[in-house]
Amino acid sequence: MKLIVVILVIATMPVCAEAQTSTNATVTHARNVLKIISADKAKAQTYCEMAKVFDQIERAGEKDTKKTDKLYRTMNELAKKLGPEYAALVYGLPKVDPNSQDAQEINATFAALDKLCAK
C-alpha cells in the first residue's frame, strides 16, 4: 500500500532528483533512505507525518477533491524535507516490477520505516 502512495507522490512531487535506470539503484536508494531516516529523529518524524497525511487522503477519498489536493500539497512539502535520497527512491519506484524480489525488499524497507512511527 505504501508503494502505491509513493507512486502517487511522484506525480505531484516537484523535488528534483537524478533519475536512475536500474532497479538495483532503487533498492540501494531504499536501503540508504532507511539508514538516513532511522538515524535522524527529525526525518523520522517527517516520515511519520507523511504517513498520517496519507491516511487522511485515504479517508477523504475521491469525494473531497479540495481536501485531497491540500493534503497532497502537504505531503509534497514533507517529502522535500526527507531529502534527495528519498526523491531518488520515489522516482525509481515505477521502474521496479511489483512482483520482483527488489519490490519485496523495497516494501520491507517501507515496513521498517512504518515501524518507526509505531513507537
N, C-alpha and C positions, 0 to 999 in steps of 0.2 A: 504494500500500500504506500509506504514512504517513497518507493521508487516512482510511483505514479505522480506523487506530489512534486517531487524534484523535477520530473519531466515537465510538469505544468509550470513550474517556476522558470524553466528555461525559456519558455515562450515570452515571458514578460520581464525577465531579469536583464537589466541593462549593463550589468557588470561585464567588463571586457576580460577575456581570458584567451590564452593561446589554445587553439583547437588541437586536440591530439587525435592521431589517426588509428591507434591500436587500442584494443580493449585491455591489453596488458597495462598500458599507460593509465587507463581509467581505474584499474584495480590498484595500481600504485598510488594514484591520487586518493583513492578511498582509504588506503592504509595511512597515508600522510595526514589526511583530514582527521581521522580518528585520533592519531597521536597529538595533533595540534589542538584539537578541541578538548580532548581529555586532559591535557596539561594546562589549559588556560580556563580558569573559572569564569571569566567574563564571556569567553566564546562559548563555553558550555551553557551558560545562562541564555545567551542569544539563541543557540540551537534549540533549547527548551522552549523559549518564547515562540520560535518559529513553529514548533510542534503544536503549541496551544492555538496559534493563529490558524494553522491547518485544520485543527479540529473545529474551529469556528466556521471555516469555509465549508467544511463538510456538512455542518448543521444548517448553514444558510442555504446550501444547495443552489439550484438554478433560479429559485423563485425570487430572490432578493439580489438583483444584479448590482445595485448601488453598493450594498453592503459587501458583497464578494469582491467587487472592484477595489474598494477601500482596503479590504483585508489582504488582497494580493499586493497592493502597493506597500502595505506594512510589511508583508513577508519579504518583498524585494529589498526593502531598506535593511531589514535584519540580515538577509543573505549577504549583503555587501559587507557587513561587519565581520563576517566569517572569513573574508579574505580571498585572494586569488586562487588558493589551492581548492577551496570549496567550489568556486566558479568553474575551475578546470574540471573538477569531478562532475559537476552538473552538466556541463557541455559535452562531456564524453558519454554520458548515460545512453543517449539514443543509439549509439553505435554498438551497444552491448546486447547480445542475444539474450532475451529474458529467461531462456531455458538453459543457459550455459552455466558452467562452473564459475565463470567470472561473475555472472549476475548473482549467484548464490553467495559468493564471497562479499560482493558489494552490499547485498541485503543484510548479511551478517554484520557488516560494518555499521550500517544504519541501526540495526537492532542494538548493537553495543552503545551507540550514541543515545538511543532512546532510553537505555538503562540509566544513563547519567541523569536523566530527567526524573526518574522514579525515586531518586534519593531524597 
